[in-house]
C-alpha cells in the first residue's frame, strides 16, 4: 500500500524502517498521556526503546500498523493485534493512539477506516474488536459511526490516578 492522501493535511501509510525513531518519539508522547490511547494494547507492553524496527514489525505483522501524519507530523497510529491460535485467528483487536483527543473525528476515524479496508483486502480478519472507557462518549460515537456496536462491558477494568473505569467492548464484522 502506498501513502494515501486523504486531504491536503492528512496522509495515512504503512511504516517503514525510516519511521522507527519517529514512532518511538510518538509512543513516548502518548504514554505520557494515557488518555490518548484507545483499545486493549498498551504501548508500555512493547519495549520499543530497546527493540528494532524488525522486532516491532515481527510483533505486529506487516500491514497491521498504519501511521497517520497531519501536516507531515506523525499524529496517530492504529494497530491491529490478533492471536495466533486457529480459533481466534479471524478476530483482530484494534488500538488507536493519537497525539490529541481532538483528532478522533478526523485522523482517528480515517485510520480506523483504512485499517478495516486493509483487513477486508487480506480476508483473514473477519471481525474487529475494540475497547473504550465508559466516560469517553465522543469516541464511542465515532466508533458507532464506523459500524461498531456495543457488545458488553468489563467493570472496573481500568484504573487511572486511583479512579476506576469500566471498559465498553465494541465489535464490527467486516465480511
Secondary structure, DSSP 8 states (H G I E B T S, - for coil): ---EE-SSSEEEE---GGGHHHHHHHHHHHHH-GGGEESS--GGGS-TTTS-HHHHHHHH-TTSEEEEEETTEEEEEEEEE--SSGGGTTEEEEEEEES-GGGIIIIIHHHHHHHHHHHHHH----EEEEEEETT-HHHHHHHHHTT-EEEEEEEEEEEETTEEEEEEEEEEE--
